[in-house]
Amino acid sequence: MTLQRYTRSVDGTIPISALLYGDEDSYASQDGVGIYDGVQKSINHQNGTVYVTTHRLFYIDTTKPHSRSFALDLSSIVRTQYYAGLFTSSPKVTIYLTQETSEIMDSDETSESWLCEVCDFRNPPGSSPSGAKCALCGVPRSKAHSAAPIPPRAVSAPPSSAHLLSSSPPAPSAGRLKEVACPACTFLNHPALTECEICGTALTHAALPMKSAPSSRPGTPIPEGAGDENSMLRLSFRRGGDKALYAVLKRSLLGKAWQVRAKTIGQRTTSTNVERFGIDGLVRGVETSAQSAQLDMNDALKDLDALMVKAREMVRLAGELNERLTVVAGLNASSGGTEPDTATFIRSSLVQLGLQMTDVPVTLDMAHDEKRWYEQLARELAGVLQGTGGKNGIGMMRNRGIIPLDEVWGGWNRARGVALLTPSQFLQVLPHLPAYTHPAIAERTFHSSNLRVLHTPTYTPAAFAARLHGMLLISGSRTTLDIAQEENVPVGLVAEMVDEAEAQGVVCRDEAEHGEVSWWVNDFQGYVWDGQDT
Amino acid sequence: MSFSTYKTPSGFLLPSIHSAPPFFTQQPNAATQVVFTEQWTRLILAYARYRRLFTVRVEDAEVSGGEWDEVLRNPRINRRLMPGQLAHILSVMVSENLAMYEPAKQTRATLLYWRLPEEWAEVLYEWQVVNTGQLNTILTFYEISEPPVPSELSGIPQSLLRSAIAVLVKGGRAQLISISDGDGVRFFPRNAK
């Protein structure tokens, strides 16, 4: 009986190391051990190997390891007794087991996967019951394994639990002694309850046992025989090794690794180096990274602040240096000093760094430097526009005579890739452009829309007007679309150019009713009346 | 690209510009528009003189089937003068004293001065002296605008006739007389004074 109540069947064909919990260590083993269930020999457990671990005591049967092996939780042992043996009697270790607090699970759940109560995640086996946590949500494993999917094994379950009709989950059988019977309906309530779970009647914990109640009423059964003999096991060491194993067993019991384990788990929940899984782990991971990002950011901003302070010092220093140089230059002016070059260099560097000295105007020297810079930029832009291939590919205006400014700006910056130019810098480069391009590329602004374009000489207002005039003379009339196709220029640009030609009086429009505008040569300026004589 | 003149069924020779499509479109370019307005003014006056039309209305451009269709429309190029543009042309003509709004205080109908009131006065006087020799006799307005023998003055609107007579009165060659059945006029010899 004791065997059935306190032990759990294990599959002895599995190597012992695979049966251990993640936090369990095996200390010692001894073969040739027989088991006494109480004072009687247990017939089925007379030749096996006993293993002592930090948490459990294993008995692996030698003949039928699959069906006759079992494990016993050390936590259920209250004391042990050693008997050295006499004559034919083998040395024995008597183990007295607790009658009240033992927590024998219905099933062999530690070596099986289990379902989390909260998120229904099926957790892999491998951790002792006290320390197990759901790998997905981090909720500790419930003591009452209502959601445990594995049906109770007949071997380890008390016989009477098979016909339970209780609405409460199968409770640990050994906890029955403290259950409180309801004075009204006799239901055996959990000791924590103050009211009957069924009828709501107030419970008195000193209630007398209900003599009239049937013994098989709802609830887990009262263990048969609570006597000392029934809560005792004996290990008979038929091949010796008893002393060594007993010593290890004592040490394991003193170590109370199962309690330590539970405690450390409780402490470790706040520490960050615990390996975590699932949502819990993800949330924790995000928190951690956010925290570290915040720290990094603070550090970085501190650096930036420091840099700003340094920069301000630099500017002041440069300003002082500049003043001194100017004074020296003033002194040397008569003698033709060469100092201004240095001053110019400092000033222009500051300007290019964007560090403007408030009290120093932009001088001609600086302007001179900038001019050179813009000229170089213009040369680069010319390459982008008229290049013949190579690094930047074919120039943007190689096959096009007219191109909007925004497109040029975008294309140029794309070609540069780094150190992009602002639109204002771009506009300052444009006046230098015709000098570096052949044919000269000039800028042009359409009056009606203020659209700005770059164009080759072919698209100056005069050249385009002349071409348009010739085209219309030959063909009579043309729509904007026709002209755009003929010129191979976007319609929008052609419309702008034709509008300008119209403003110059080169062409005139013809708006048919509900029709498109077509353009005619404006030859009516010097028209001579050729109609009816008056 | 050249445009040709066209003789209408009524025998009027339309100028070549009338067959140019842009001629029928309001031009944003002011200089071009001035040229076109000028040519339209000339065309309208020439046609009015040819057909002896004294008035033109903006409606003539809106509704087809009127006396002005031959000028305001060109079915050969599928163009017509837009009412708005005609109104613009008329306003220019009024400002140049080539027409006047009739009746006054509106801008949709004009009396055309293909002859100025001064010219009409001369025509009236010549007709009076040469064709009828009825000096010193009194003529009613009706007798002048609807003479038994068709004259250049046939169908002349009363307002135009009145301003022509006013020119003669100013020159002392006629006198406006009120008689029972409307106004009458008496002409004096040129050298009467």
Contacts between the chains, C-beta under 8 A, distances in Angstrom:
chain1	res1	chain2	res2	distance
A	472	B	1	7.4
A	473	B	1	6.1
A	476	B	1	5.0
A	477	B	21	7.2
A	502	B	28	6.7
A	502	B	29	5.6
A	503	B	28	7.8
A	503	B	29	6.1
A	505	B	29	5.5
A	505	B	31	5.3
A	505	B	32	5.7
A	508	B	22	4.3
A	508	B	25	7.6
A	508	B	27	5.4
A	508	B	29	6.8
A	508	B	32	5.0
A	509	B	22	6.2
A	509	B	25	5.6
A	509	B	27	6.6
A	509	B	28	7.4
A	510	B	21	3.9
A	510	B	22	4.4
A	510	B	24	7.5
A	510	B	25	5.2
A	510	B	79	7.8
A	511	B	25	4.7
A	512	B	21	7.3
A	512	B	78	7.0
A	512	B	79	7.1
A	513	B	80	7.7
A	518	B	21	7.5
A	520	B	1	7.7
A	520	B	20	6.9
A	520	B	21	6.7
A	520	B	22	4.7
A	521	B	1	6.5
A	522	B	22	7.6
A	522	B	29	7.7
A	522	B	32	5.7
A	523	B	1	7.7
A	524	B	17	6.3
A	524	B	20	7.2
A	524	B	22	7.7
A	524	B	23	7.5
A	524	B	32	7.0
A	524	B	35	5.2
A	524	B	36	6.8
A	524	B	39	7.3
A	525	B	31	7.5
A	525	B	32	7.7
A	525	B	35	6.0
A	527	B	17	5.7
A	527	B	35	6.5
A	527	B	39	6.3
A	529	B	15	5.8
A	529	B	39	7.5
A	529	B	42	6.1
A	530	B	5	5.6
A	530	B	15	5.1
A	530	B	16	5.2
A	531	B	5	6.3
A	531	B	12	7.9
A	531	B	13	5.4
A	531	B	14	5.6
A	531	B	15	3.1
A	531	B	16	7.7
A	531	B	18	7.3
A	531	B	42	8.0
A	531	B	43	6.5
A	531	B	46	6.3
A	532	B	12	5.3
A	532	B	13	4.3
A	532	B	14	7.6
A	532	B	15	7.8
A	532	B	46	5.2
A	532	B	47	7.5
A	532	B	50	5.9
A	533	B	13	7.8
A	534	B	45	7.9
A	534	B	46	5.3
A	534	B	49	6.2
